[in-house]
Amino acid sequence: MAWFEKLTGSLAEKKQYKADVRRMAALPAPYMEAAMAMHRYFMYYGGLTDGDEMITMIGDLADLWERAAADGTPVRDIVGADPVEFAEAFAEAYTGRRWIDKERARLIKAIDHAAGDGPS
């Protein structure tokens, strides 16, 4: 890993991510719209801190919508009646560390300390 990748992250991961986003952007409507909407949601909901896990998830998302477009599968047949439930179930399959994990640990530590359960 080059010195600048320690600051910016892996260039290979960034290239793969951008390639997968381009794949989704190149899909025909309505698949592109659905893929990009899920991508946007994952940027807010997912909160993954593991770059490899995020790259895998976005690549799998692109694969899912490319396959649906190739097969002509209706969007609702993929996501069902509740797109939020589908998106969150999809994201849960990628079990990397999430931003919220750090805050959960911080909360537990603070409450333990306040309750006198933790180290002083």
Phi and psi in radians as a Rosetta constraint file:
Dihedral C 1 N 2 CA 2 C 2 CIRCULARHARMONIC -1.246 0.35
Dihedral N 2 CA 2 C 2 N 3 CIRCULARHARMONIC 2.750 0.35
Dihedral C 2 N 3 CA 3 C 3 CIRCULARHARMONIC -1.021 0.35
Dihedral N 3 CA 3 C 3 N 4 CIRCULARHARMONIC -0.661 0.35
Dihedral C 3 N 4 CA 4 C 4 CIRCULARHARMONIC -1.263 0.35
Dihedral N 4 CA 4 C 4 N 5 CIRCULARHARMONIC -0.408 0.35
Dihedral C 4 N 5 CA 5 C 5 CIRCULARHARMONIC -1.210 0.35
Dihedral N 5 CA 5 C 5 N 6 CIRCULARHARMONIC -0.397 0.35
Dihedral C 5 N 6 CA 6 C 6 CIRCULARHARMONIC -1.147 0.35
Dihedral N 6 CA 6 C 6 N 7 CIRCULARHARMONIC -0.520 0.35
Dihedral C 6 N 7 CA 7 C 7 CIRCULARHARMONIC -1.541 0.35
Dihedral N 7 CA 7 C 7 N 8 CIRCULARHARMONIC -0.707 0.35
Dihedral C 7 N 8 CA 8 C 8 CIRCULARHARMONIC -1.772 0.35
Dihedral N 8 CA 8 C 8 N 9 CIRCULARHARMONIC -0.260 0.35
Dihedral C 8 N 9 CA 9 C 9 CIRCULARHARMONIC 1.662 0.35
Dihedral N 9 CA 9 C 9 N 10 CIRCULARHARMONIC 3.004 0.35
Dihedral C 9 N 10 CA 10 C 10 CIRCULARHARMONIC -1.136 0.35
Dihedral N 10 CA 10 C 10 N 11 CIRCULARHARMONIC 2.245 0.35
Dihedral C 10 N 11 CA 11 C 11 CIRCULARHARMONIC -1.184 0.35
Dihedral N 11 CA 11 C 11 N 12 CIRCULARHARMONIC -0.619 0.35
Dihedral C 11 N 12 CA 12 C 12 CIRCULARHARMONIC -1.089 0.35
Dihedral N 12 CA 12 C 12 N 13 CIRCULARHARMONIC -0.714 0.35
Dihedral C 12 N 13 CA 13 C 13 CIRCULARHARMONIC -1.118 0.35
Dihedral N 13 CA 13 C 13 N 14 CIRCULARHARMONIC -0.749 0.35
Dihedral C 13 N 14 CA 14 C 14 CIRCULARHARMONIC -1.094 0.35
Dihedral N 14 CA 14 C 14 N 15 CIRCULARHARMONIC -0.732 0.35
Dihedral C 14 N 15 CA 15 C 15 CIRCULARHARMONIC -1.113 0.35
Dihedral N 15 CA 15 C 15 N 16 CIRCULARHARMONIC -0.761 0.35
Dihedral C 15 N 16 CA 16 C 16 CIRCULARHARMONIC -1.108 0.35
Dihedral N 16 CA 16 C 16 N 17 CIRCULARHARMONIC -0.775 0.35
Dihedral C 16 N 17 CA 17 C 17 CIRCULARHARMONIC -1.014 0.35
Dihedral N 17 CA 17 C 17 N 18 CIRCULARHARMONIC -0.867 0.35
Dihedral C 17 N 18 CA 18 C 18 CIRCULARHARMONIC -1.092 0.35
Dihedral N 18 CA 18 C 18 N 19 CIRCULARHARMONIC -0.667 0.35
Dihedral C 18 N 19 CA 19 C 19 CIRCULARHARMONIC -1.121 0.35
Dihedral N 19 CA 19 C 19 N 20 CIRCULARHARMONIC -0.728 0.35
Dihedral C 19 N 20 CA 20 C 20 CIRCULARHARMONIC -1.178 0.35
Dihedral N 20 CA 20 C 20 N 21 CIRCULARHARMONIC -0.673 0.35
Dihedral C 20 N 21 CA 21 C 21 CIRCULARHARMONIC -1.139 0.35
Dihedral N 21 CA 21 C 21 N 22 CIRCULARHARMONIC -0.698 0.35
Dihedral C 21 N 22 CA 22 C 22 CIRCULARHARMONIC -1.093 0.35
Dihedral N 22 CA 22 C 22 N 23 CIRCULARHARMONIC -0.677 0.35
Dihedral C 22 N 23 CA 23 C 23 CIRCULARHARMONIC -1.032 0.35
Dihedral N 23 CA 23 C 23 N 24 CIRCULARHARMONIC -0.757 0.35
Dihedral C 23 N 24 CA 24 C 24 CIRCULARHARMONIC -1.197 0.35
Dihedral N 24 CA 24 C 24 N 25 CIRCULARHARMONIC -0.694 0.35
Dihedral C 24 N 25 CA 25 C 25 CIRCULARHARMONIC -1.150 0.35
Dihedral N 25 CA 25 C 25 N 26 CIRCULARHARMONIC -0.420 0.35
Dihedral C 25 N 26 CA 26 C 26 CIRCULARHARMONIC -1.499 0.35
Dihedral N 26 CA 26 C 26 N 27 CIRCULARHARMONIC -0.107 0.35
Dihedral C 26 N 27 CA 27 C 27 CIRCULARHARMONIC -1.196 0.35
Dihedral N 27 CA 27 C 27 N 28 CIRCULARHARMONIC 2.650 0.35
Dihedral C 27 N 28 CA 28 C 28 CIRCULARHARMONIC -1.263 0.35
Dihedral N 28 CA 28 C 28 N 29 CIRCULARHARMONIC 2.700 0.35
Dihedral C 28 N 29 CA 29 C 29 CIRCULARHARMONIC -1.148 0.35
Dihedral N 29 CA 29 C 29 N 30 CIRCULARHARMONIC 2.509 0.35
Dihedral C 29 N 30 CA 30 C 30 CIRCULARHARMONIC -1.609 0.35
Dihedral N 30 CA 30 C 30 N 31 CIRCULARHARMONIC 0.013 0.35
Dihedral C 30 N 31 CA 31 C 31 CIRCULARHARMONIC -1.144 0.35
Dihedral N 31 CA 31 C 31 N 32 CIRCULARHARMONIC -0.693 0.35
Dihedral C 31 N 32 CA 32 C 32 CIRCULARHARMONIC -1.063 0.35
Dihedral N 32 CA 32 C 32 N 33 CIRCULARHARMONIC -0.777 0.35
Dihedral C 32 N 33 CA 33 C 33 CIRCULARHARMONIC -1.068 0.35
Dihedral N 33 CA 33 C 33 N 34 CIRCULARHARMONIC -0.774 0.35
Dihedral C 33 N 34 CA 34 C 34 CIRCULARHARMONIC -1.168 0.35
Dihedral N 34 CA 34 C 34 N 35 CIRCULARHARMONIC -0.778 0.35
Dihedral C 34 N 35 CA 35 C 35 CIRCULARHARMONIC -1.097 0.35
Dihedral N 35 CA 35 C 35 N 36 CIRCULARHARMONIC -0.789 0.35
Dihedral C 35 N 36 CA 36 C 36 CIRCULARHARMONIC -1.224 0.35
Dihedral N 36 CA 36 C 36 N 37 CIRCULARHARMONIC -0.577 0.35
Dihedral C 36 N 37 CA 37 C 37 CIRCULARHARMONIC -1.145 0.35
Dihedral N 37 CA 37 C 37 N 38 CIRCULARHARMONIC -0.737 0.35
Dihedral C 37 N 38 CA 38 C 38 CIRCULARHARMONIC -1.162 0.35
Dihedral N 38 CA 38 C 38 N 39 CIRCULARHARMONIC -0.722 0.35
Dihedral C 38 N 39 CA 39 C 39 CIRCULARHARMONIC -0.994 0.35
Dihedral N 39 CA 39 C 39 N 40 CIRCULARHARMONIC -0.833 0.35
Dihedral C 39 N 40 CA 40 C 40 CIRCULARHARMONIC -1.053 0.35
Dihedral N 40 CA 40 C 40 N 41 CIRCULARHARMONIC -0.772 0.35
Dihedral C 40 N 41 CA 41 C 41 CIRCULARHARMONIC -1.051 0.35
Dihedral N 41 CA 41 C 41 N 42 CIRCULARHARMONIC -0.734 0.35
Dihedral C 41 N 42 CA 42 C 42 CIRCULARHARMONIC -1.120 0.35
Dihedral N 42 CA 42 C 42 N 43 CIRCULARHARMONIC -0.540 0.35
Dihedral C 42 N 43 CA 43 C 43 CIRCULARHARMONIC -1.150 0.35
Dihedral N 43 CA 43 C 43 N 44 CIRCULARHARMONIC -0.498 0.35
Dihedral C 43 N 44 CA 44 C 44 CIRCULARHARMONIC -1.629 0.35
Dihedral N 44 CA 44 C 44 N 45 CIRCULARHARMONIC -0.777 0.35
Dihedral C 44 N 45 CA 45 C 45 CIRCULARHARMONIC -1.410 0.35
Dihedral N 45 CA 45 C 45 N 46 CIRCULARHARMONIC -0.823 0.35
Dihedral C 45 N 46 CA 46 C 46 CIRCULARHARMONIC -1.012 0.35
Dihedral N 46 CA 46 C 46 N 47 CIRCULARHARMONIC -0.936 0.35
Dihedral C 46 N 47 CA 47 C 47 CIRCULARHARMONIC 1.035 0.35
Dihedral N 47 CA 47 C 47 N 48 CIRCULARHARMONIC 0.438 0.35
Dihedral C 47 N 48 CA 48 C 48 CIRCULARHARMONIC -1.163 0.35
Dihedral N 48 CA 48 C 48 N 49 CIRCULARHARMONIC 2.436 0.35
Dihedral C 48 N 49 CA 49 C 49 CIRCULARHARMONIC -1.824 0.35
Dihedral N 49 CA 49 C 49 N 50 CIRCULARHARMONIC -0.203 0.35
Dihedral C 49 N 50 CA 50 C 50 CIRCULARHARMONIC -1.566 0.35
Dihedral N 50 CA 50 C 50 N 51 CIRCULARHARMONIC 1.932 0.35
Dihedral C 50 N 51 CA 51 C 51 CIRCULARHARMONIC -1.038 0.35
Dihedral N 51 CA 51 C 51 N 52 CIRCULARHARMONIC -0.712 0.35
Dihedral C 51 N 52 CA 52 C 52 CIRCULARHARMONIC -1.066 0.35
Dihedral N 52 CA 52 C 52 N 53 CIRCULARHARMONIC -0.727 0.35
Dihedral C 52 N 53 CA 53 C 53 CIRCULARHARMONIC -1.141 0.35
Dihedral N 53 CA 53 C 53 N 54 CIRCULARHARMONIC -0.728 0.35
Dihedral C 53 N 54 CA 54 C 54 CIRCULARHARMONIC -1.124 0.35
Dihedral N 54 CA 54 C 54 N 55 CIRCULARHARMONIC -0.760 0.35
Dihedral C 54 N 55 CA 55 C 55 CIRCULARHARMONIC -1.079 0.35
Dihedral N 55 CA 55 C 55 N 56 CIRCULARHARMONIC -0.752 0.35
Dihedral C 55 N 56 CA 56 C 56 CIRCULARHARMONIC -1.078 0.35
Dihedral N 56 CA 56 C 56 N 57 CIRCULARHARMONIC -0.788 0.35
Dihedral C 56 N 57 CA 57 C 57 CIRCULARHARMONIC -1.098 0.35
Dihedral N 57 CA 57 C 57 N 58 CIRCULARHARMONIC -0.792 0.35
Dihedral C 57 N 58 CA 58 C 58 CIRCULARHARMONIC -1.181 0.35
Dihedral N 58 CA 58 C 58 N 59 CIRCULARHARMONIC -0.666 0.35
Dihedral C 58 N 59 CA 59 C 59 CIRCULARHARMONIC -1.091 0.35
Dihedral N 59 CA 59 C 59 N 60 CIRCULARHARMONIC -0.741 0.35
Dihedral C 59 N 60 CA 60 C 60 CIRCULARHARMONIC -1.164 0.35
Dihedral N 60 CA 60 C 60 N 61 CIRCULARHARMONIC -0.619 0.35
Dihedral C 60 N 61 CA 61 C 61 CIRCULARHARMONIC -1.100 0.35
Dihedral N 61 CA 61 C 61 N 62 CIRCULARHARMONIC -0.789 0.35
Dihedral C 61 N 62 CA 62 C 62 CIRCULARHARMONIC -1.075 0.35
Dihedral N 62 CA 62 C 62 N 63 CIRCULARHARMONIC -0.750 0.35
Dihedral C 62 N 63 CA 63 C 63 CIRCULARHARMONIC -1.034 0.35
Dihedral N 63 CA 63 C 63 N 64 CIRCULARHARMONIC -0.786 0.35
Dihedral C 63 N 64 CA 64 C 64 CIRCULARHARMONIC -0.999 0.35
Dihedral N 64 CA 64 C 64 N 65 CIRCULARHARMONIC -0.863 0.35
Dihedral C 64 N 65 CA 65 C 65 CIRCULARHARMONIC -1.329 0.35
Dihedral N 65 CA 65 C 65 N 66 CIRCULARHARMONIC -0.533 0.35
Dihedral C 65 N 66 CA 66 C 66 CIRCULARHARMONIC -1.113 0.35
Dihedral N 66 CA 66 C 66 N 67 CIRCULARHARMONIC -0.744 0.35
Dihedral C 66 N 67 CA 67 C 67 CIRCULARHARMONIC -1.145 0.35
Dihedral N 67 CA 67 C 67 N 68 CIRCULARHARMONIC -0.765 0.35
Dihedral C 67 N 68 CA 68 C 68 CIRCULARHARMONIC -1.058 0.35
Dihedral N 68 CA 68 C 68 N 69 CIRCULARHARMONIC -0.741 0.35
Dihedral C 68 N 69 CA 69 C 69 CIRCULARHARMONIC -1.129 0.35
Dihedral N 69 CA 69 C 69 N 70 CIRCULARHARMONIC -0.757 0.35
Dihedral C 69 N 70 CA 70 C 70 CIRCULARHARMONIC -1.110 0.35
Dihedral N 70 CA 70 C 70 N 71 CIRCULARHARMONIC -0.656 0.35
Dihedral C 70 N 71 CA 71 C 71 CIRCULARHARMONIC -1.493 0.35
Dihedral N 71 CA 71 C 71 N 72 CIRCULARHARMONIC -0.222 0.35
Dihedral C 71 N 72 CA 72 C 72 CIRCULARHARMONIC 1.273 0.35
Dihedral N 72 CA 72 C 72 N 73 CIRCULARHARMONIC 0.440 0.35
Dihedral C 72 N 73 CA 73 C 73 CIRCULARHARMONIC -1.261 0.35
Dihedral N 73 CA 73 C 73 N 74 CIRCULARHARMONIC 2.212 0.35
Dihedral C 73 N 74 CA 74 C 74 CIRCULARHARMONIC -1.052 0.35
Dihedral N 74 CA 74 C 74 N 75 CIRCULARHARMONIC 2.553 0.35
Dihedral C 74 N 75 CA 75 C 75 CIRCULARHARMONIC -0.965 0.35
Dihedral N 75 CA 75 C 75 N 76 CIRCULARHARMONIC -0.787 0.35
Dihedral C 75 N 76 CA 76 C 76 CIRCULARHARMONIC -1.096 0.35
Dihedral N 76 CA 76 C 76 N 77 CIRCULARHARMONIC -0.494 0.35
Dihedral C 76 N 77 CA 77 C 77 CIRCULARHARMONIC -1.186 0.35
Dihedral N 77 CA 77 C 77 N 78 CIRCULARHARMONIC -0.425 0.35
Dihedral C 77 N 78 CA 78 C 78 CIRCULARHARMONIC -1.465 0.35
Dihedral N 78 CA 78 C 78 N 79 CIRCULARHARMONIC -0.941 0.35
Dihedral C 78 N 79 CA 79 C 79 CIRCULARHARMONIC -1.606 0.35
Dihedral N 79 CA 79 C 79 N 80 CIRCULARHARMONIC -0.286 0.35
Dihedral C 79 N 80 CA 80 C 80 CIRCULARHARMONIC 1.307 0.35
Dihedral N 80 CA 80 C 80 N 81 CIRCULARHARMONIC -2.862 0.35
Dihedral C 80 N 81 CA 81 C 81 CIRCULARHARMONIC -1.323 0.35
Dihedral N 81 CA 81 C 81 N 82 CIRCULARHARMONIC -0.437 0.35
Dihedral C 81 N 82 CA 82 C 82 CIRCULARHARMONIC -2.092 0.35
Dihedral N 82 CA 82 C 82 N 83 CIRCULARHARMONIC 1.651 0.35
Dihedral C 82 N 83 CA 83 C 83 CIRCULARHARMONIC -1.115 0.35
Dihedral N 83 CA 83 C 83 N 84 CIRCULARHARMONIC -0.502 0.35
Dihedral C 83 N 84 CA 84 C 84 CIRCULARHARMONIC -1.160 0.35
Dihedral N 84 CA 84 C 84 N 85 CIRCULARHARMONIC -0.800 0.35
Dihedral C 84 N 85 CA 85 C 85 CIRCULARHARMONIC -1.040 0.35
Dihedral N 85 CA 85 C 85 N 86 CIRCULARHARMONIC -0.764 0.35
Dihedral C 85 N 86 CA 86 C 86 CIRCULARHARMONIC -1.086 0.35
Dihedral N 86 CA 86 C 86 N 87 CIRCULARHARMONIC -0.849 0.35
Dihedral C 86 N 87 CA 87 C 87 CIRCULARHARMONIC -1.073 0.35
Dihedral N 87 CA 87 C 87 N 88 CIRCULARHARMONIC -0.748 0.35
Dihedral C 87 N 88 CA 88 C 88 CIRCULARHARMONIC -1.212 0.35
Dihedral N 88 CA 88 C 88 N 89 CIRCULARHARMONIC -0.645 0.35
Dihedral C 88 N 89 CA 89 C 89 CIRCULARHARMONIC -1.149 0.35
Dihedral N 89 CA 89 C 89 N 90 CIRCULARHARMONIC -0.692 0.35
Dihedral C 89 N 90 CA 90 C 90 CIRCULARHARMONIC -1.046 0.35
Dihedral N 90 CA 90 C 90 N 91 CIRCULARHARMONIC -0.854 0.35
Dihedral C 90 N 91 CA 91 C 91 CIRCULARHARMONIC -1.143 0.35
Dihedral N 91 CA 91 C 91 N 92 CIRCULARHARMONIC -0.600 0.35
Dihedral C 91 N 92 CA 92 C 92 CIRCULARHARMONIC -1.126 0.35
Dihedral N 92 CA 92 C 92 N 93 CIRCULARHARMONIC -0.354 0.35
Dihedral C 92 N 93 CA 93 C 93 CIRCULARHARMONIC -1.211 0.35
Dihedral N 93 CA 93 C 93 N 94 CIRCULARHARMONIC -0.244 0.35
Dihedral C 93 N 94 CA 94 C 94 CIRCULARHARMONIC -1.895 0.35
Dihedral N 94 CA 94 C 94 N 95 CIRCULARHARMONIC 1.753 0.35
Dihedral C 94 N 95 CA 95 C 95 CIRCULARHARMONIC -1.672 0.35
Dihedral N 95 CA 95 C 95 N 96 CIRCULARHARMONIC 0.525 0.35
Dihedral C 95 N 96 CA 96 C 96 CIRCULARHARMONIC -1.167 0.35
Dihedral N 96 CA 96 C 96 N 97 CIRCULARHARMONIC 3.005 0.35
Dihedral C 96 N 97 CA 97 C 97 CIRCULARHARMONIC -1.115 0.35
Dihedral N 97 CA 97 C 97 N 98 CIRCULARHARMONIC 2.473 0.35
Dihedral C 97 N 98 CA 98 C 98 CIRCULARHARMONIC -2.011 0.35
Dihedral N 98 CA 98 C 98 N 99 CIRCULARHARMONIC 2.761 0.35
Dihedral C 98 N 99 CA 99 C 99 CIRCULARHARMONIC -0.980 0.35
Dihedral N 99 CA 99 C 99 N 100 CIRCULARHARMONIC -0.663 0.35
Dihedral C 99 N 100 CA 100 C 100 CIRCULARHARMONIC -1.167 0.35
Dihedral N 100 CA 100 C 100 N 101 CIRCULARHARMONIC -0.433 0.35
Dihedral C 100 N 101 CA 101 C 101 CIRCULARHARMONIC -1.007 0.35
Dihedral N 101 CA 101 C 101 N 102 CIRCULARHARMONIC -0.717 0.35
Dihedral C 101 N 102 CA 102 C 102 CIRCULARHARMONIC -1.113 0.35
Dihedral N 102 CA 102 C 102 N 103 CIRCULARHARMONIC -0.733 0.35
Dihedral C 102 N 103 CA 103 C 103 CIRCULARHARMONIC -1.231 0.35
Dihedral N 103 CA 103 C 103 N 104 CIRCULARHARMONIC -0.595 0.35
Dihedral C 103 N 104 CA 104 C 104 CIRCULARHARMONIC -1.088 0.35
Dihedral N 104 CA 104 C 104 N 105 CIRCULARHARMONIC -0.795 0.35
Dihedral C 104 N 105 CA 105 C 105 CIRCULARHARMONIC -1.088 0.35
Dihedral N 105 CA 105 C 105 N 106 CIRCULARHARMONIC -0.715 0.35
Dihedral C 105 N 106 CA 106 C 106 CIRCULARHARMONIC -1.107 0.35
Dihedral N 106 CA 106 C 106 N 107 CIRCULARHARMONIC -0.737 0.35
Dihedral C 106 N 107 CA 107 C 107 CIRCULARHARMONIC -1.097 0.35
Dihedral N 107 CA 107 C 107 N 108 CIRCULARHARMONIC -0.816 0.35
Dihedral C 107 N 108 CA 108 C 108 CIRCULARHARMONIC -1.041 0.35
Dihedral N 108 CA 108 C 108 N 109 CIRCULARHARMONIC -0.800 0.35
Dihedral C 108 N 109 CA 109 C 109 CIRCULARHARMONIC -1.078 0.35
Dihedral N 109 CA 109 C 109 N 110 CIRCULARHARMONIC -0.769 0.35
Dihedral C 109 N 110 CA 110 C 110 CIRCULARHARMONIC -1.128 0.35
Dihedral N 110 CA 110 C 110 N 111 CIRCULARHARMONIC -0.749 0.35
Dihedral C 110 N 111 CA 111 C 111 CIRCULARHARMONIC -1.200 0.35
Dihedral N 111 CA 111 C 111 N 112 CIRCULARHARMONIC -0.719 0.35
Dihedral C 111 N 112 CA 112 C 112 CIRCULARHARMONIC -1.037 0.35
Dihedral N 112 CA 112 C 112 N 113 CIRCULARHARMONIC -0.757 0.35
Dihedral C 112 N 113 CA 113 C 113 CIRCULARHARMONIC -1.145 0.35
Dihedral N 113 CA 113 C 113 N 114 CIRCULARHARMONIC -0.792 0.35
Dihedral C 113 N 114 CA 114 C 114 CIRCULARHARMONIC -1.104 0.35
Dihedral N 114 CA 114 C 114 N 115 CIRCULARHARMONIC -0.612 0.35
Dihedral C 114 N 115 CA 115 C 115 CIRCULARHARMONIC -1.463 0.35
Dihedral N 115 CA 115 C 115 N 116 CIRCULARHARMONIC -0.074 0.35
Dihedral C 115 N 116 CA 116 C 116 CIRCULARHARMONIC 1.412 0.35
Dihedral N 116 CA 116 C 116 N 117 CIRCULARHARMONIC 0.242 0.35
Dihedral C 116 N 117 CA 117 C 117 CIRCULARHARMONIC -1.536 0.35
Dihedral N 117 CA 117 C 117 N 118 CIRCULARHARMONIC -0.398 0.35
Dihedral C 117 N 118 CA 118 C 118 CIRCULARHARMONIC -1.757 0.35
Dihedral N 118 CA 118 C 118 N 119 CIRCULARHARMONIC 3.121 0.35
Dihedral C 118 N 119 CA 119 C 119 CIRCULARHARMONIC -1.162 0.35
Dihedral N 119 CA 119 C 119 N 120 CIRCULARHARMONIC 2.571 0.35
